[in-house]
Amino acid sequence: MSGFVVNQIADPTLYGDPQRLHQFYDWLRREHPVAWADPEGFRPFWVVSRHADIRELERQPEIFNAGPRMTLLPIPVEQANVAIFGVESGVFPLTAMDGAHHQAMRALTQDFFLPKNIRKLESAIAQHAAAFVARMAQDEGQCDLATDIAFWYPLRVAMAILGIDEQDEARMLRLTHELFGASDPAVRRPGLTEAEHIVAVKQDYIAFFDAITRDRQANPREDVATLIATGMPGGAEMSAEERLGYYVIIATAGHDTTAASIVGGMQALLDNPEQMALLKAHPELLKTFVNEAIRWTAPVKHFMRNVTQDYTLHGQTLRAGDHVLLSFGAATRDPEAFGDADQFRIDRALNNHLAFGHGPHTCLGQYLAKLEIEAFFTAFFAQIATIEPAGPPIYTEGSFVSGIRAMPVRYSRL
Ligand code: HEM
């Protein structure tokens, strides 16, 4: 008896306990590769957890649409979103768009995120990384690697790319945590229900980005905000909702995710000291380490798809109108796809994990994320000699983007 039920996939507390989470994922992949979930408070949905199956579905976007149901949200939150914003996901970002419209929208910023253009940012990112690691020196050998350092660094990079001033960063970080951590009572605004909280957070986002749009339309700059503010996808004016969704995805997609892989990658090195020693002795393994840290942490636990025509998978019929949760968290540890799937191996050469998704929605910022993580660890090993835990890590309780949210560490400088 495993003691698990499929509906636990919607329970935020499961994500706060990684050992249990991975036992759950193992059980799901093994026993119920296509599982029906009907948790209280949510519309029902299928769960697909095997690596090969997720790839199969992602390769057929005309059958498995990205919108309108994009992520797992409680019914009252979806209802509030529809009432106030007209879409159940609340914002209308790239991740909820389909077909030619999605392609035209993605094309607005796609070039910016290509490896050849991201490489131009290498030295600026290295400087940010070095500056953030140098902050650790000011903290007298002890800090919280997550809240003091790692959450701020990718945020700085994301804001620089968007073109948002440094003084507005703290506000953006708070809004992102509030958005992704809405189900966590420790994060939620006091006195508000989850639905009221999300609506309040979204309204703050709208106010913030409306001002940016007006500014960039009047004074274009060389930043992603200008591409969004002035973009004409397929030659047509963007709606206010689409524009907001674009800002929100660029502003939010890249920092908690990247931070979670940095902190989780460090935790994995601490848990596997032989891997830490290997990395120090062989810095040429940095790139495979970075990819393994992303597989290991899989910060984006799921996206959903909307079924447009009946489709049979492992004998189960997914009907038109049904919804499917793609469990990236489960797929990244699938033993059918990875040898020693439950081992953290920094020299893993074949590592086609699904932490960045697959198909037309594959993460736009994946080269940037990898560059940032690589730059962080380069700066870290250049400045820090030893590091050890100063308390247990604490994990976010959230079924969408989650990972370590607090990680007290002690360290010594080189
Ligand atoms: C989409 C993961 C960093 C921007 C996605 C998706 C995943 C993901 C799973 C959806 C893929 C799918 O549906 O198949 C991650 C992880 C990151 C990361 C794990 C860090 C380790 C970034 C960064 C940016 C970014 C740094 C930069 C702005 C985006 C955008 C999309 C996206 C714009 C939407 C693409 C589309 O729908 O066409 N990401 N991401 N991400 N990501 Fe990332």
Residues whose N, C-alpha, C, O or C-beta is under 5 A from the ligand:
A	BS01	HEM	L94 T95 R106 I249 I250 A253 G254 T257 T258 S261 I294 P299 V300 F303 L354 A355 F356 G357 H358 P360 H361 T362 C363 L364 G365 Q366 L368 A369
